[in-house]
């Protein structure tokens, strides 16, 4: 009976540790890394298919969102912790 309690406790600890790990960024999932995404955006800017004035600003915002890990907070209703 004690073995069951220990296993249950270990499973709970494992779940808690997994919950504390930040989820992967959507850009990491879709493009492999933020730098790969930025490279594709820059290629579009250089080719003239993306606006050369607005897109660098948008990319800077996305990069900050990515670096700060904000993308995962809304899923856990924690976005207000940043204010």
N, C-alpha and C positions, 0 to 999 in steps of 0.2 A: 504494500500500500504506500509506503514512503517513496518507492521508486516512481510511482505514478505522479505523486505530488511534485517531485523533482523534475520529471519530464515536462509536466504542465508548466512549471515555473520557467524552465529553460525555453519552452516554446513561446511563452509570453514575453520573455526578455528579447528573444529573436525578433518578434513582431514589433516591439517597441524600438529596437535598434533600427530595423528596416524603415519604420515610420519617420525616424529622425534623419534619414538620408534624403538629401534634396533630389527631386526627380530630375531626369535629364531634360535639358532645354529642348523645345521643339526644333530648334535649329540644329542641335547636335544629332537629334534623331533623324531629321530629314536630309541634312547635308553632311553629316559626319563631324562637323565642327563649325563654330561661329566664323572662323577664318575662311573656310570653304564657302560659306554663304556670302560673306563679304566680298570674296573674290568673284563670285558670280554676279553680284550686284555691280561691282566695279567694271566688269566686262560689259555689262549692259549700259552703264554710264558711258564708257569709252566708245561703244558702238552707236550711241545716240538713241537707243531704245528706251532708256530711262533718263529722266530729267537730271541734268548735271548740277542744278542748283538745289533742288529739293531732296534728292535721294541721299546725298551725303549727310544731310541733317537727319533724315529718317533712319539711316544706318547708324548714326551716332546714338540715337534714342534707343534703337533696338539693341545695340551693343551694351549700353548701360543697363537696360532691362535684363539682358542675358547675364552680364557680369554680377549684378546684384541679386540674381536669383528670384526676381519678382514673379516670374512666370509660374512658379509653383505655389505661391501663397494664396491665390484666389481659390484654388481647389480645396484648401483647408480653412477657408474663411479667415485668413490671417493677414489679409492685405492691410488692415487698419493698424497693424503693429508697426508699420513703417512711419506713421505720422508722429 
